[in-house]
Structures are given as structure tokens and as C-alpha cells.
């Protein structure tokens, strides 16, 4: 218990509050072609296809711009434009428009946006546009709409024999689609094309947690630290965690000796591990419930002792690959610092939920 309290004390002393802004420097261009410089919210593409939040000052109040307010905006190296197109993905095609990220310039311009977790591309040449999409599937993995992008690419490549064959094996990723249009542009108008595609940015944070749960003769304390990786432009709810985990679980019970007499036992199970887990946040506000699962290289040191009237002592040690799973809920106190309740399963089923403090640097 004293060790756990010491860990928590040192953990609290080491914390330095640090605010992390989700707004990045950039600009917006309105329909009067005025450029307004300031800060834009770094959100997922699925949120950006309809609106974007803008601040003229970092500490100011945000203003929401929709596609009827501005023609384009730029931040983090990506340019988004308001693009009109015929939405052929709907049962009854209709005119539509969206904020779309530009991927390629040239004779053919290429844009992309995400709507309802589904990616689309817009190919524009002069005043004509073509919407490109892959096949869509239902909740039971049944096909609900065939894709059209492959047939459209083959048709566009027909005027350029050098890339006709390659158009039949283009993947649906941003990298592959952008690469195809650069080749197409360089064929129909050599030297006119430029790729604006950027690999998804990986954001890395250092995190730490220390917690405990004392219940009479039973207790547990836990400490962990590691790296949390994410790509906010793809998903703000999914993370990859890599780090170190330690837990010490004490349980008391009774057993029968050779004379069939009961005696008390105390088991202390210590787990040292290097887990790699995927984390999914249900919400990302002040209250953040989430689940996680993965695998770890784990070492278990478990020792059981009887009371002073019984000569008994046993221990177990093991090392290997272990399945890891858990559920947590965090409540943010200040930027970076949260109160956390966590249940963690790894190697032993007798682990208890713990309560403590977590910090993301």
C-alpha cells in the first residue's frame, strides 16, 4: 500500500499542466475572394466535408464556416475547396457539393472527401466532374452498391494508351488514385501535373497512469507508461498503444492442510509486460469511456504463503505471449490530467479494477 501511495505522490508531483490546441494555423477564402488568416480546427475528414471551425485569434471564439460561406480553406499542408458535382452514388442522382481535399492539380484535378465513413473522389476536367466510389457493403457484409471507380478510370485512360493497362489494377487508396491521375495528366498534358497527396499524419503522445484499489486483505496497484499513436485526420477515436505495464495483486483466502484444518493464505501476483493494444474511444469530450485489446510479452511472478501456524510456501513464474483486454473511463480535470477507472485483464483473472490518475503529455 505504501508503495502504491508513493507512486501516486511522485506521479502527481511530476505533472506539469500543458494545454494542447486542436487548432492549427491556416486561412479561409470567402466568396469575395478575401483571405482570412487565423486558426482552423484539425478535425477528421468526415467532419470537414460540411463545415470547418475558424478562429482569427488562438484564444478567441470559433466561428463555423459551411460550404455556402467560403470557397476554400487551408491548414496542415492540405487545401480544401468547395466542389460541385453530380452525386451518382444516390439512388436518384442529384446535384451536390462538398468541401473536398485537393490531391492532384493539372488537366485533371482530383479531390477527395469522406461522407458517413465512406471515401469518395471527384475528378474534374474543365467544367465536367465525375464522382468516383468503391463498392458499399451493409452491416452483414452484404453488397448494397457496386463501385464505379474502376470503369471510370479505364474510360478516362482510353485517350492515353500508355496507362490503359495500369488503370485496371489501381487500388482505392488516396496514394494509388492520386498516382494514377498524375500519370494521366503527364500523358495528356506533359509537365502540367502536381501531386498534393500527403501521407496521413501520425500524432504521438506519451501517457502514464498510476492507480490502486484496497479492499481489506485484497488489493491491487498498477502503473503503466508508453506511447499513444493516432491519425486524427482518419479517426479521432482509434489509437495504438505501446508501452510498459506493471500490476501487483494481493488476494487472501483459506485452504485446508493435511489434517483437514483451514488456514489463511496470501497470494501476491505481479505482472510485468510490454503490451501492444488498439484502443477505441466511445466519446472524446471531458468524459472518455473506451475499450482496448491486444497482446503482450508478459512475465508473471506469483507467490502464495500460509499463516505462521502452517508451514507452506509456493511460487509460480511464467513468461510468454498473453492476451490483453480492458475497459476504462477517464474524466478530464485539466488539460492532460484525468481521473481514471480501469479494469485490465492479463494472465490472471483475479485482477481488480483500479482508480487513479492518468496524464497525457
TIPA-290685 format. One record per atom (N, C-alpha, C): atom name; z negated, y negated, x. Coordinates in steps of 0.02 Angstrom, whole numbers, plus 50000, padded with zeros to 5 digits. Each point is the difference from the previous one (the first is absolute). Layout:
N
CA Z Y X
...
# end
This chain:
361
N 50000 50060 50041
CA 50000 49940 49959
C 50000 49937 50044
N 49958 50000 50052
CA 49996 49943 50044
C 50068 49988 50034
N 50033 50056 50018
CA 50066 49992 50032
C 50050 49968 49953
N 49998 50021 49936
CA 50047 49971 49951
C 49986 49926 49990
N 49936 49981 49995
CA 49983 49930 49992
C 50021 49959 50060
N 49994 50030 50059
CA 50020 49965 50061
C 50076 49988 50000
N 50037 50050 49977
CA 50073 49993 49996
C 50019 49943 49954
N 49967 49999 49940
CA 50015 49948 49952
C 49981 49932 50026
N 49944 49994 50035
CA 49978 49936 50027
C 50049 49974 50052
N 50019 50043 50046
CA 50048 49980 50052
C 50067 49982 49969
N 50018 50037 49947
CA 50063 49988 49967
C 50001 49931 49968
N 49945 49981 49968
CA 49996 49935 49968
C 49999 49944 50051
N 49966 50009 50055
CA 49996 49949 50052
C 50068 49987 50031
N 50041 50052 50006
CA 50065 49995 50034
C 50054 49968 49958
N 49986 49990 49935
CA 50052 49975 49955
C 50011 49925 50009
N 50062 49980 50007
CA 50018 49929 50000
C 50049 49990 49944
N 49981 49959 49951
CA 50043 49990 49942
C 50066 49968 50022
N 50054 50029 49976
CA 50066 49974 50019
C 50047 50001 49940
N 50025 49942 49979
CA 50045 49995 49943
C 50070 50019 50021
N 50033 50040 49959
CA 50068 50021 50015
C 50045 49978 49942
N 50046 49956 50014
CA 50043 49973 49947
C 50058 50047 49986
N 50015 50007 49936
CA 50058 50038 49979
C 50061 49956 49993
N 49994 49935 50014
CA 50055 49953 49996
C 50029 49988 50069
N 50068 50003 50004
CA 50035 49992 50063
C 50043 49937 49999
N 50010 49968 50058
CA 50042 49940 50003
C 50071 50016 49977
N 50030 49953 49964
CA 50068 50009 49975
C 50023 49939 49961
N 50052 50009 49959
CA 50025 49945 49960
C 50033 50026 49937
N 50009 49955 49951
CA 50038 50015 49940
C 50053 49946 49992
N 50056 50016 49968
CA 50054 49952 49987
C 50010 49998 49925
N 49993 49940 49970
CA 50008 49994 49927
C 50073 49988 49982
N 50013 49991 49935
CA 50069 49993 49978
C 50029 49931 50016
N 49959 49954 50023
CA 50026 49935 50026
C 50014 50005 50075
N 49993 50061 50027
CA 50011 50014 50071
C 49950 49964 50045
N 49941 49986 49972
CA 49945 49974 50040
C 49961 50058 50031
N 49983 49994 50063
CA 49962 50051 50035
C 49927 49981 50002
N 49958 50043 49973
CA 49927 49988 49999
C 49968 50048 50048
N 49970 49974 50052
CA 49968 50043 50050
C 49926 50008 49985
N 49975 50061 50013
CA 49929 50013 49987
C 49984 50072 50016
N 49967 50034 49953
CA 49977 50068 50011
C 50014 50042 49938
N 50026 50061 50011
CA 50018 50045 49945
C 49959 50063 50005
N 49982 50027 49942
CA 49959 50061 49998
C 50041 50060 50024
N 49972 50037 50047
CA 50032 50060 50026
C 49986 50058 49953
N 50043 50008 49950
CA 49990 50051 49949
C 50051 50056 50009
N 49995 50052 49959
CA 50048 50055 50002
C 50066 49978 49969
N 50054 50034 50019
CA 50065 49983 49973
C 50002 50011 49925
N 49962 50047 49974
CA 49999 50013 49928
C 49969 49942 49962
N 49958 49959 50034
CA 49972 49940 49969
C 50043 49939 50011
N 50040 50001 50053
CA 50039 49941 50018
C 50066 49993 49963
N 50022 50051 49963
CA 50066 49996 49970
C 50000 49952 49940
N 49941 49981 49975
CA 49996 49954 49943
C 49969 49932 50017
N 49951 50000 50046
CA 49963 49938 50013
C 49970 50002 50070
N 49983 49940 50024
CA 49967 49994 50065
C 49949 49944 49996
N 49943 50009 50034
CA 49948 49948 50001
C 50009 49957 50063
N 49994 49935 49990
CA 50013 49952 50054
C 49943 49950 50004
N 49980 49983 50061
CA 49950 49947 50013
C 50030 49950 50048
N 49993 49936 49985
CA 50022 49948 50047
C 49951 49994 50057
N 49935 50014 49986
CA 49948 50002 50051
C 49965 50068 49996
N 49979 50026 50058
CA 49971 50067 50002
C 49938 50006 49957
N 49961 49946 49996
CA 49939 50000 49961
C 50009 49973 49929
N 50063 49986 49982
CA 50014 49972 49934
C 50006 50053 49947
N 50013 49979 49939
CA 50008 50045 49944
C 50073 50025 49998
N 50010 50064 49985
CA 50068 50027 49998
C 50038 49979 49938
N 50065 49993 50007
CA 50045 49987 49945
C 50048 50058 49995
N 50014 50022 49940
CA 50044 50058 49990
C 50071 49975 49986
N 50048 50024 50039
CA 50070 49985 49989
C 50036 50062 49975
N 50040 49992 49948
CA 50042 50055 49975
C 50072 49987 50020
N 50044 50046 49982
CA 50070 49994 50019
C 50035 49943 49963
N 49969 49972 49949
CA 50028 49942 49967
C 49978 49935 50033
N 49954 50004 50047
CA 49973 49940 50033
C 50031 49988 50069
N 50016 50053 50037
CA 50025 49993 50068
C 50060 50046 50012
N 50041 49981 50048
CA 50059 50041 50016
C 49987 50048 50057
N 49950 49985 50042
CA 49985 50044 50056
C 49931 49985 50029
N 49975 50048 50039
CA 49939 49988 50038
C 50001 50044 50063
N 49961 49979 50050
CA 50001 50034 50065
C 49930 50004 50028
N 49980 50059 50025
CA 49938 50009 50038
C 50003 50067 50035
N 49961 50005 50055
CA 49995 50062 50039
C 50068 50027 50021
N 50048 49956 50011
CA 50066 50022 50024
C 50047 50024 49947
N 49980 49998 49936
CA 50043 50024 49946
C 50020 49943 49954
N 50065 50000 49982
CA 50027 49950 49955
C 50013 50032 49932
N 49972 49970 49948
CA 50010 50023 49931
C 50041 49947 49963
N 50050 50023 49962
CA 50041 49955 49960
C 49999 50022 49927
N 50013 49952 49955
CA 50009 50017 49930
C 50072 50022 49991
N 50010 50063 49981
CA 50067 50029 49995
C 50011 50024 49928
N 50056 49979 49971
CA 50020 50023 49933
C 50047 50060 50006
N 49993 50047 49954
CA 50041 50061 50003
C 50003 50032 49931
N 50045 50047 49991
CA 50004 50040 49939
C 49957 50062 50010
N 49949 50007 49961
CA 49953 50056 50008
C 50028 50062 49965
N 50036 50040 50038
CA 50030 50061 49973
C 49953 50059 49999
N 49938 49990 50024
CA 49952 50056 49999
C 49969 50008 49931
N 50008 49951 49956
CA 49974 50003 49933
C 50049 50036 49954
N 49974 50027 49946
CA 50042 50038 49953
C 50056 49956 49973
N 49984 49937 49986
CA 50050 49951 49980
C 50002 49946 50054
N 50050 50003 50045
CA 50004 49951 50055
C 49995 49928 49975
N 49962 49959 50037
CA 49990 49931 49981
C 49994 49956 50062
N 50013 49935 49992
CA 49993 49954 50055
C 49926 49993 50018
N 49986 49998 50065
CA 49931 49997 50024
C 49999 49960 50065
N 49941 49986 50024
CA 49992 49966 50064
C 49933 50019 50030
N 49994 49991 50065
CA 49939 50020 50035
C 49994 49963 50065
N 49937 49991 50024
CA 49989 49983 50070
C 50018 50063 50039
N 50045 49995 50047
CA 50021 50058 50039
C 50002 49982 50074
N 49976 50045 50041
CA 49998 49989 50073
C 50069 50012 50029
N 50024 49953 50041
CA 50066 50007 50030
C 49996 50045 50061
N 50045 50049 50002
CA 50002 50048 50055
C 50060 49990 50046
N 50056 49977 49972
CA 50062 49994 50040
C 50037 49937 49978
N 50027 49963 50048
CA 50045 49944 49986
C 50070 50020 50020
N 50050 49964 49974
CA 50069 50015 50017
C 50045 49999 49939
N 50059 50032 50006
CA 50046 50004 49944
C 49966 50033 49940
N 49963 50054 50014
CA 49956 50030 49950
C 49929 49980 50016
N 49965 49969 49952
CA 49929 49985 50008
C 49961 50056 49966
N 49945 50019 50031
CA 49959 50054 49972
C 49929 49976 49989
N 49974 50015 49940
CA 49932 49981 49981
C 49964 50062 49973
N 49934 49997 50000
CA 49961 50055 49972
C 49939 49973 49964
N 49978 50036 49948
CA 49938 49984 49965
C 49970 50064 49972
N 49937 49996 49981
CA 49964 50058 49973
C 49974 49982 49931
N 50017 50041 49951
CA 49978 49989 49931
C 49970 50065 49974
N 49936 49998 49979
CA 49965 50059 49974
C 50003 50057 50051
N 49985 49983 50064
CA 49997 50049 50055
C 50068 50033 50014
N 50054 49971 49976
CA 50067 50027 50012
C 50041 49948 50038
N 50031 50021 50055
CA 50038 49954 50041
C 50072 49994 49976
N 50025 49938 50002
CA 50069 49986 49982
C 50032 49958 50056
N 50067 50003 50004
CA 50037 49957 50047
C 50053 49962 49960
N 50015 49940 50023
CA 50053 49960 49970
C 50051 49985 50054
N 50062 50023 49991
CA 50054 49984 50046
C 50041 49943 49969
N 50009 49946 50037
CA 50034 49941 49974
C 50059 49982 50045
N 50058 49991 49968
CA 50059 49978 50037
C 50033 49945 49959
N 50001 49941 50028
CA 50024 49941 49965
C 49957 49990 49937
N 50031 50005 49941
CA 49962 49990 49938
C 49984 50065 49963
N 50021 50056 50028
CA 49987 50065 49967
C 49939 50034 50031
N 49962 50034 49959
CA 49941 50036 50023
C 50001 50071 49973
N 49969 50045 50038
CA 49994 50071 49980
C 49928 50021 50012
N 49968 50028 49949
CA 49932 50026 50006
C 50003 50073 50023
N 49963 50016 50052
CA 49998 50068 50028
C 49931 50030 49989
N 49998 50062 49978
CA 49936 50033 49989
C 50007 50076 50009
N 49944 50031 50017
CA 49998 50073 50009
C 49980 50032 49934
N 50001 50067 49998
CA 49980 50036 49940
C 49927 49987 49984
N 49984 49998 49935
CA 49931 49990 49977
C 49975 50064 49968
N 49935 50014 50010
CA 49970 50062 49975
C 49938 49983 49959
N 49985 50043 49950
CA 49942 49990 49958
C 49937 50028 50031
N 49945 49999 49960
CA 49935 50022 50025
C 50000 50074 50017
N 50042 50040 49968
CA 50004 50071 50014
C 50056 50016 50049
N 50022 49948 50037
CA 50053 50006 50050
C 50067 50018 49969
N 50009 49986 49936
CA 50064 50014 49968
C 50044 49938 50008
N 50066 50009 50011
CA 50045 49943 50008
C 50007 49961 49935
N 49993 49934 50004
CA 50007 49959 49940
C 50059 49952 50006
N 50025 49990 50061
CA 50059 49958 50010
C 50033 50018 50066
N 50065 50012 50000
CA 50034 50015 50064
C 50008 49937 50041
N 50003 50007 50066
CA 50010 49943 50043
C 50074 49981 50003
N 50013 49939 50020
CA 50070 49977 50004
C 50020 49976 50070
N 49950 49996 50046
CA 50014 49965 50063
C 50052 50035 50043
N 50001 50066 50000
CA 50047 50036 50042
C 50072 49988 49978
N 50012 50004 49935
CA 50069 49990 49976
C 50023 49928 50011
N 49953 49952 49994
CA 50018 49929 50011
C 50015 49988 50074
N 49962 50030 50045
CA 50013 49991 50072
C 50068 50029 50019
N 50016 50058 49973
CA 50065 50031 50015
C 50056 49955 49976
N 49991 49970 49941
CA 50052 49955 49973
C 50007 49938 50043
N 49945 49970 50022
CA 50004 49941 50043
C 50029 50015 50068
N 49988 50062 50024
CA 50025 50019 50067
C 50073 50020 49999
N 50030 50004 49941
CA 50069 50024 49994
C 50050 49954 50036
N 49983 49935 50007
CA 50045 49955 50035
C 49990 50001 50075
N 49956 50043 50024
CA 49986 50004 50071
C 49995 50073 50020
N 50055 50030 50022
CA 50004 50071 50013
C 49951 50024 50053
N 49980 49956 50046
CA 49956 50022 50055
C 49930 50019 49977
N 49980 49978 49941
CA 49932 50016 49977
C 49999 50039 49934
N 50059 50022 49977
CA 50002 50038 49937
C 49958 50063 50004
N 50007 50037 50054
CA 49963 50064 50007
C 49925 49988 50005
N 49980 49948 50036
CA 49928 49987 50009
C 49968 49974 49935
N 50040 49971 49955
CA 49972 49975 49937
C 49975 50055 49955
N 50020 50061 50013
CA 49980 50057 49958
C 49933 50031 50021
N 49972 49976 50055
CA 49936 50029 50024
C 49948 49945 50013
N 50006 49943 49967
CA 49953 49946 50010
C 49936 50013 49961
N 49943 49995 50034
CA 49936 50007 49966
C 49984 49939 49959
N 49946 50003 49960
CA 49984 49945 49955
C 49948 49953 50030
N 49981 50009 50062
CA 49951 49956 50031
C 50031 49932 50015
N 49958 49949 50009
CA 50024 49934 50017
C 50038 50001 50066
N 49975 50038 50048
CA 50033 50005 50065
C 50070 50028 49994
N 50008 50053 49960
CA 50066 50033 49994
C 50049 49957 49960
N 49977 49972 49944
CA 50045 49960 49958
C 50022 49937 50037
N 49952 49967 50035
CA 50017 49940 50038
C 50050 50017 50055
N 49989 50056 50035
CA 50046 50021 50053
C 50070 50012 49975
N 50006 50029 49940
CA 50067 50011 49971
C 50036 49934 49987
N 49964 49950 49972
CA 50033 49936 49983
C 50017 49960 50062
N 49962 50007 50053
CA 50019 49967 50063
C 50066 50030 50025
N 50007 50066 49998
CA 50063 50033 50020
C 50057 49978 49956
N 49988 49997 49934
CA 50052 49980 49953
C 50022 49928 50014
N 49953 49955 50010
CA 50018 49931 50015
C 50038 49993 50065
N 49979 50037 50050
CA 50034 49995 50065
C 50070 50029 49996
N 50013 50041 49950
CA 50067 50028 49990
C 50045 49951 49963
N 49975 49973 49944
CA 50042 49956 49958
C 50002 49929 50028
N 49949 49979 50037
CA 49998 49933 50030
C 49961 50003 50065
N 50032 50022 50055
CA 49965 50011 50063
C 49960 49939 50024
N 49938 50013 50021
CA 49957 49948 50027
C 49965 49958 49949
N 50010 50015 49935
CA 49971 49956 49948
C 49932 50023 49977
N 49979 50059 50021
CA 49940 50030 49969
C 49939 49995 50044
N 49942 49997 49967
CA 49936 50001 50034
C 49950 50037 49958
N 49962 50044 50031
CA 49948 50037 49965
C 49934 49962 50005
N 49968 49989 49942
CA 49935 49967 49997
C 49944 50050 49987
N 50018 50064 50001
CA 49950 50052 49985
C 49946 50002 50053
N 49937 50004 49977
CA 49943 50008 50044
C 49962 50064 49981
N 49978 50036 50049
CA 49959 50058 49986
C 49936 49978 49964
N 49975 50042 49953
CA 49938 49981 49965
C 49944 49985 50050
N 49966 49944 49989
CA 49947 49979 50046
C 49937 50042 49988
N 49971 50024 50054
CA 49938 50039 49996
C 49941 49954 50016
N 49953 49997 49954
CA 49940 49960 50009
C 49943 50046 50020
N 49965 49983 50054
CA 49946 50042 50025
C 49934 49962 49998
N 49948 50033 49974
CA 49933 49971 49998
C 49951 50051 50030
N 49949 49974 50033
CA 49944 50042 50023
C 49947 49999 49946
N 49975 50059 49982
CA 49948 50004 49949
C 49940 50039 50026
N 49942 49988 49970
CA 49939 50036 50018
C 49957 50007 49938
N 49960 50053 49998
CA 49956 50012 49944
C 49937 50035 50024
N 49943 49981 49972
CA 49937 50034 50014
C 49962 50005 49934
N 49977 50060 49983
CA 49965 50009 49937
C 49950 50056 50004
N 49956 50004 49949
CA 49949 50052 49999
C 49980 50015 49928
N 49965 50055 49991
CA 49970 50018 49935
C 49938 50042 50013
N 49940 49971 49992
CA 49937 50039 50006
C 49977 50025 49932
N 49988 50066 49993
CA 49974 50028 49938
C 49943 50049 50018
N 49940 49974 50010
CA 49944 50043 50018
C 50014 50036 50065
N 49998 50067 49997
CA 50013 50039 50060
C 50073 50007 50016
N 50043 49976 49955
CA 50072 50004 50011
C 50027 49930 50017
N 50046 49996 50046
CA 50028 49935 50018
C 50066 50009 50036
N 50035 49944 50005
CA 50063 50000 50038
C 50012 49929 50025
N 50025 49996 50061
CA 50025 49936 50023
C 50067 50011 50034
N 50043 49950 49993
CA 50070 50005 50020
C 50021 49938 50038
N 50043 50009 50048
CA 50031 49944 50035
C 50072 50018 50015
N 50044 49952 49992
CA 50070 50012 50016
C 50033 49935 50021
N 50054 50006 50037
CA 50039 49943 50022
C 50071 50023 50015
N 50047 49955 49994
CA 50068 50020 50014
C 50051 49946 49985
N 50063 50020 49993
CA 50055 49955 49986
C 50026 50014 49930
N 50016 49948 49963
CA 50029 50005 49933
C 50069 49968 50002
N 50052 50039 49989
CA 50069 49976 50005
C 50031 49997 49930
N 50041 49948 49989
CA 50033 49993 49936
C 50064 49960 50009
N 50043 50003 49950
CA 50061 49959 49997
C 49998 49963 49934
N 49970 49940 49998
CA 49989 49964 49937
C 50064 49986 49962
N 50057 49992 50034
CA 50061 49985 49965
C 50026 50061 49962
N 49977 50060 50019
CA 50019 50061 49965
C 49948 50017 49947
N 49936 50002 50020
CA 49946 50014 49952
C 49936 49969 50025
N 49965 49965 49956
CA 49936 49971 50018
C 49942 50047 49982
N 50016 50059 49976
CA 49948 50047 49977
C 49994 50062 50044
N 50046 50011 50046
CA 50002 50061 50039
C 49987 49985 50074
N 49957 50041 50032
CA 49980 49988 50069
C 49997 50067 50038
N 50008 49995 50065
CA 49990 50056 50045
C 49940 49983 50044
N 49949 50043 49999
CA 49939 49989 50040
C 49996 50050 50057
N 49985 49976 50059
CA 49992 50042 50059
C 49936 49977 50035
N 49953 50046 50013
CA 49939 49977 50032
C 49951 50054 50018
N 49936 49980 50005
CA 49946 50045 50017
C 49949 50000 49943
N 49974 50060 49984
CA 49952 50006 49945
C 49941 50042 50025
N 49939 49977 49981
CA 49939 50037 50017
C 49955 50002 49939
N 49971 50057 49987
CA 49950 50005 49946
C 49945 50049 50021
N 49939 49986 49977
CA 49943 50044 50011
C 49966 50012 49933
N 50000 50061 49978
CA 49974 50018 49934
C 49939 50045 50007
N 49946 49978 49971
CA 49938 50040 50002
C 49985 50027 49930
N 49990 50066 49996
CA 49982 50031 49936
C 49939 50045 50010
N 49956 50000 49951
CA 49941 50043 50002
C 50005 50051 49944
N 49972 50060 50012
CA 50002 50052 49950
C 49947 50052 50014
N 50006 50057 49967
CA 49953 50055 50010
C 50038 50064 50013
N 49968 50046 50037
CA 50028 50066 50013
C 49943 50050 50001
N 50017 50065 50000
CA 49950 50053 50002
C 50000 50033 50068
N 49941 50011 50028
CA 49996 50035 50064
C 49999 50075 49989
N 49988 50038 50055
CA 50000 50072 49995
C 49946 50027 49953
N 49947 49964 49991
CA 49947 50021 49955
C 50011 49974 49929
N 50060 49977 49987
CA 50018 49974 49934
C 49959 49940 49980
N 49977 49961 50050
CA 49961 49940 49986
C 50045 49938 50011
N 49995 49953 49955
CA 50042 49940 50007
C 49977 49954 50056
N 50047 49967 50031
CA 49984 49949 50050
C 50053 49945 49996
N 49982 49942 50024
CA 50045 49943 49998
C 50048 50001 50059
N 50061 49979 49985
CA 50051 49993 50053
C 50028 49929 50000
N 50021 49979 50059
CA 50033 49935 50007
C 50065 50010 50039
N 50055 49979 49970
CA 50065 50007 50032
C 50028 49930 50015
N 50019 49990 50062
CA 50033 49937 50021
C 50070 50017 50022
N 50050 49976 49962
CA 50070 50013 50014
C 50033 49935 50024
N 50025 50000 50061
CA 50033 49941 50028
C 50075 50015 50006
N 50040 49952 49977
CA 50073 50007 50003
C 50028 49943 50042
N 50039 50018 50050
CA 50036 49952 50041
C 50075 50014 49989
N 50038 49950 49983
CA 50070 50014 49985
C 50046 49941 50016
N 50064 50016 50006
CA 50053 49950 50009
C 50048 50009 49941
N 49987 49966 49944
CA 50041 50011 49940
C 50062 49956 49998
N 50052 50026 49967
CA 50060 49962 49982
C 50008 50008 49925
N 49993 49946 49964
CA 50001 50004 49927
C 50047 49948 49969
N 50026 50017 49941
CA 50037 49952 49960
C 49954 49974 49946
N 50000 49935 49990
CA 49955 49967 49952
C 50041 49966 49946
N 49977 50007 49937
CA 50033 49965 49945
C 49949 49958 49963
N 50011 49934 49997
CA 49957 49954 49964
C 50024 49992 49928
N 49955 50010 49952
CA 50019 49989 49930
C 50005 49926 49984
N 49958 49959 50032
CA 50001 49928 49992
C 49989 49968 50068
N 50022 49937 50008
CA 49991 49965 50064
C 49964 49934 49992
N 49959 49993 49949
CA 49963 49938 49990
C 49933 50003 50035
N 49951 49965 49973
CA 49933 50000 50029
C 49969 50070 49997
N 50016 50037 49946
CA 49977 50069 49993
C 50060 50046 50015
N 49991 50045 50049
CA 50055 50043 50021
C 49980 50074 49998
N 50015 50035 49946
CA 49990 50072 50000
C 50060 50035 50031
N 49988 50053 50039
CA 50056 50035 50031
C 49981 50073 50016
N 50052 50039 50012
CA 49992 50070 50020
C 50037 50009 50066
N 49982 50052 50036
CA 50034 50014 50062
C 49999 50075 50014
N 50048 50024 50039
CA 50005 50071 50017
C 50042 50007 50064
N 49987 50054 50036
CA 50037 50012 50062
C 49969 50058 50039
N 50007 49997 50065
CA 49975 50053 50043
C 49966 49970 50061
N 49960 50041 50033
CA 49964 49975 50059
C 49989 50057 50050
N 49991 49980 50063
CA 49974 50045 50050
C 49924 49991 49999
N 49963 50052 49980
CA 49928 49992 49986
C 49958 50047 50042
N 49939 49976 50014
CA 49950 50042 50034
C 49937 49999 49957
N 49973 50059 49984
CA 49940 50007 49959
C 49943 50027 50042
N 49943 49966 49998
CA 49939 50023 50033
C 49947 50005 49946
N 49986 50061 49978
CA 49952 50011 49945
C 49942 50042 50025
N 49938 49976 49988
CA 49940 50035 50023
C 49950 50005 49943
N 49972 50060 49993
CA 49950 50012 49947
C 49935 50024 50032
N 49943 49970 49981
CA 49935 50018 50026
C 49952 50014 49942
N 49953 50050 50011
CA 49949 50014 49951
C 49937 49959 50013
N 49950 50005 49955
CA 49939 49962 50011
C 49959 50030 50057
N 49945 49967 50018
CA 49962 50019 50059
C 49968 50069 49993
N 49991 50026 49940
CA 49969 50066 49991
C 50050 50057 50005
N 50063 49983 50008
CA 50052 50052 50002
C 50040 49992 50064
N 50009 50053 50035
CA 50040 49998 50061
C 50072 50010 49980
N 50037 49946 49994
CA 50070 50004 49979
C 50038 49939 50026
N 50057 50011 50027
CA 50044 49946 50020
C 50071 50027 50006
N 50047 49964 49973
CA 50070 50022 50004
C 50046 49940 50007
N 50059 50012 50028
CA 50047 49944 50006
C 50071 50026 49993
N 50045 49954 49983
CA 50071 50017 49992
C 50040 49944 50029
N 50050 50017 50040
CA 50045 49951 50028
C 50072 50023 49988
N 50043 49954 49982
CA 50070 50018 49988
C 50043 49939 50013
N 50062 50013 50018
CA 50049 49947 50013
C 50067 50023 49973
N 50036 49954 49968
CA 50066 50019 49975
C 50030 49946 49956
N 50055 50018 49966
CA 50034 49955 49954
C 49966 50004 49932
N 49985 49943 49971
CA 49964 49999 49936
C 50037 49956 49950
N 49993 50018 49936
CA 50026 49958 49946
C 49949 49945 49984
N 50024 49940 49989
CA 49957 49942 49986
C 50020 49971 49934
N 49952 49982 49958
CA 50013 49966 49937
C 49940 49959 49981
N 50011 49949 49961
CA 49943 49958 49980
C 50020 49948 49949
N 49949 49966 49976
CA 50010 49945 49952
C 49950 49945 50017
N 50022 49938 49994
CA 49957 49943 50017
C 50011 49944 49951
N 49952 49956 49998
CA 50008 49937 49966
C 49968 49946 50042
N 50037 49946 50012
CA 49976 49944 50040
C 49997 49937 49957
N 49947 49962 50011
CA 49993 49935 49967
C 49994 49947 50054
N 50050 49956 50003
CA 50002 49950 50053
C 49946 49947 49991
N 49963 49986 50054
CA 49949 49948 50000
C 50030 49935 50025
N 50028 50002 50060
CA 50037 49944 50029
C 50062 50031 50032
N 50044 49957 50026
CA 50062 50025 50031
C 49984 50052 50054
N 50026 50060 49991
CA 49991 50054 50048
C 49940 50044 49988
N 49946 49973 49973
CA 49937 50037 49992
C 49992 50024 49928
N 49984 50065 49992
CA 49993 50030 49934
C 49941 50047 49997
N 49972 50007 49941
CA 49953 50054 49986
C 50041 50060 49978
N 49983 50059 50025
CA 50042 50059 49987
C 49958 50060 49980
N 50023 50036 49950
CA 49972 50065 49981
C 50055 50052 50014
N 49982 50054 50035
CA 50051 50046 50024
C 49977 50072 49993
N 50044 50043 49975
CA 49988 50072 50003
C 50054 50031 50043
N 49979 50038 50051
CA 50046 50026 50050
C 49991 50075 50005
N 50055 50038 49993
CA 49997 50072 50008
C 50035 50019 50066
N 49965 50039 50041
CA 50029 50024 50062
C 49956 50055 50029
N 50025 50059 50003
CA 49967 50058 50030
C 49942 50027 49958
N 49954 49958 49979
CA 49941 50025 49963
C 49998 49969 49931
N 49980 50040 49951
CA 49999 49978 49930
C 49935 49965 49981
N 49949 50001 50045
CA 49935 49972 49983
C 49994 49926 50016
N 50056 49968 50017
CA 49997 49929 50016
C 49983 49960 49937
N 49965 49944 50010
CA 49980 49957 49945
C 50042 49936 50001
N 50006 49965 49944
CA 50030 49934 50002
C 49956 49953 50040
N 50030 49952 50033
CA 49962 49951 50039
C 50015 49929 49975
N 49953 49956 50014
CA 50008 49930 49981
C 49987 49957 50062
N 50044 49951 50012
CA 49991 49959 50060
C 50047 49941 50001
N 50016 49979 50061
CA 50042 49941 50011
C 50064 50020 50037
N 50055 49971 49979
CA 50063 50009 50036
C 50028 49933 50019
N 50039 49999 50054
CA 50029 49938 50023
C 50070 50013 50026
N 50047 49958 49979
CA 50069 50004 50023
C 50015 49939 50041
N 50013 50010 50065
CA 50011 49944 50045
C 50071 49973 49994
# end
